Amino acid sequence: MKSVLVAIMAISAYFVVAQGLKCNTCPVGIISKCFLGSAQTCTGDNNNCYTATAVFNVTGVLSMYTSGCTASTNCNNSVGSVLGAGYTITRTCCSTDLCNGADGVQLSLAAALSAALLATAWSYM
């Protein structure tokens, strides 16, 4: 009886570990608002949830936001440039279920792209 109980506990532990980390994901976010957000289960080496904000140095106003699953090696800040405009990415990582903020507002892809274009155009005015 004792060996059956130990076997059941071992199998249960396997399934708990196999489930993986759950993170909120945001493929498109502008001005701290997430569009098309959802939750996902991380796979492979992606053992951390992250939240990242990219701020363009030219305007200081326009910021892009994203979140999801990532590997530990990606949990750092970086700088770069796109089309001559410098940016700074601040990435924060955590390792418990849904630790990277709330789900986003559900909008259509057209609405999300329109908001992105409007924010970009507004930053150049």
C-alpha positions as CSV (number, residue, x, y, z in Angstrom):
1,M,0.0,0.0,0.0
2,K,2.8,2.4,0.9
3,S,4.6,1.8,-2.5
4,V,1.3,2.5,-4.4
5,L,0.9,5.8,-2.5
6,V,4.5,6.8,-3.2
7,A,4.0,6.0,-6.9
8,I,0.8,8.1,-7.1
9,M,2.7,11.1,-5.4
10,A,5.6,10.7,-7.9
11,I,3.2,10.8,-10.9
12,S,1.3,13.7,-9.5
13,A,4.5,15.7,-9.0
14,Y,5.5,15.0,-12.6
15,F,2.3,16.5,-13.9
16,V,2.6,19.6,-11.7
17,V,6.2,20.2,-12.9
18,A,5.2,19.5,-16.5
19,Q,2.5,22.2,-16.6
20,G,5.0,25.1,-16.8
21,L,4.9,28.7,-15.8
22,K,1.9,30.8,-16.9
23,C,2.5,34.4,-18.0
24,N,0.4,37.3,-19.2
25,T,1.3,38.1,-22.8
26,C,1.0,41.3,-24.6
27,P,2.2,41.4,-28.2
28,V,1.2,45.1,-28.8
29,G,1.1,47.8,-26.1
30,I,1.3,51.5,-26.4
31,I,1.5,54.1,-23.5
32,S,1.2,51.4,-20.9
33,K,-2.0,49.9,-22.4
34,C,-1.9,46.3,-23.7
35,F,-3.8,45.4,-26.9
36,L,-4.7,41.8,-27.7
37,G,-3.5,40.5,-24.3
38,S,-3.9,37.0,-23.0
39,A,-2.3,34.4,-20.8
40,Q,0.1,31.7,-22.0
41,T,2.0,28.7,-20.7
42,C,5.8,29.0,-21.2
43,T,7.7,26.2,-22.9
44,G,11.3,25.2,-23.4
45,D,13.9,27.4,-21.9
46,N,11.4,30.2,-21.4
47,N,11.3,29.9,-17.6
48,N,10.5,33.6,-16.7
49,C,7.6,36.0,-17.3
50,Y,8.7,39.5,-18.4
51,T,7.4,43.0,-18.9
52,A,9.3,45.2,-21.3
53,T,9.0,48.9,-22.1
54,A,10.8,50.5,-25.1
55,V,11.1,54.3,-24.9
56,F,12.3,56.2,-27.9
57,N,14.9,58.8,-27.0
58,V,13.9,61.2,-29.8
59,T,10.5,62.0,-28.3
60,G,10.6,60.7,-24.8
61,V,6.9,60.4,-25.1
62,L,6.2,57.4,-27.3
63,S,6.7,54.1,-25.5
64,M,6.0,50.6,-26.6
65,Y,5.0,47.8,-24.2
66,T,5.2,44.0,-24.4
67,S,5.1,41.0,-22.1
68,G,5.2,37.3,-22.1
69,C,7.6,34.3,-21.6
70,T,11.4,34.6,-22.0
71,A,14.6,32.8,-21.1
72,S,16.7,34.0,-18.1
73,T,19.4,35.3,-20.4
74,N,17.0,37.9,-21.8
75,C,16.3,39.4,-18.4
76,N,18.3,42.6,-18.8
77,N,18.0,46.1,-20.2
78,S,19.4,47.2,-23.6
79,V,19.8,50.2,-25.9
80,G,19.8,50.4,-29.7
81,S,18.4,52.4,-32.7
82,V,15.8,51.9,-35.4
83,L,15.9,54.1,-38.5
84,G,18.2,56.5,-36.6
85,A,16.0,56.9,-33.6
86,G,17.6,55.6,-30.4
87,Y,15.6,53.6,-27.8
88,T,16.0,52.1,-24.4
89,I,14.4,48.8,-23.4
90,T,13.7,48.2,-19.8
91,R,12.9,44.5,-19.1
92,T,11.7,43.2,-15.8
93,C,11.5,39.4,-15.2
94,C,9.7,37.3,-12.5
95,S,9.2,33.6,-12.1
96,T,5.7,32.9,-10.5
97,D,2.4,32.4,-12.3
98,L,1.0,35.5,-13.9
99,C,3.5,37.8,-12.0
100,N,3.9,40.1,-15.0
101,G,0.8,42.2,-14.7
102,A,-2.8,42.0,-15.7
103,D,-4.3,40.9,-19.0
104,G,-4.8,43.6,-21.6
105,V,-7.7,45.2,-23.2
106,Q,-9.1,43.0,-26.0
107,L,-9.3,45.1,-29.2
108,S,-9.3,44.1,-32.9
109,L,-6.0,44.1,-34.8
110,A,-7.2,47.1,-36.8
111,A,-7.8,49.1,-33.7
112,A,-4.4,48.2,-32.2
113,L,-2.6,49.2,-35.5
114,S,-4.6,52.5,-35.7
115,A,-3.6,53.3,-32.1
116,A,0.0,52.6,-32.9
117,L,0.0,54.8,-36.0
118,L,-1.8,57.6,-34.2
119,A,0.7,57.5,-31.3
120,T,3.6,57.6,-33.8
121,A,2.1,60.4,-35.7
122,W,1.3,62.4,-32.6
123,S,4.9,62.0,-31.3
124,Y,6.2,63.8,-34.5
125,M,3.9,66.8,-34.1
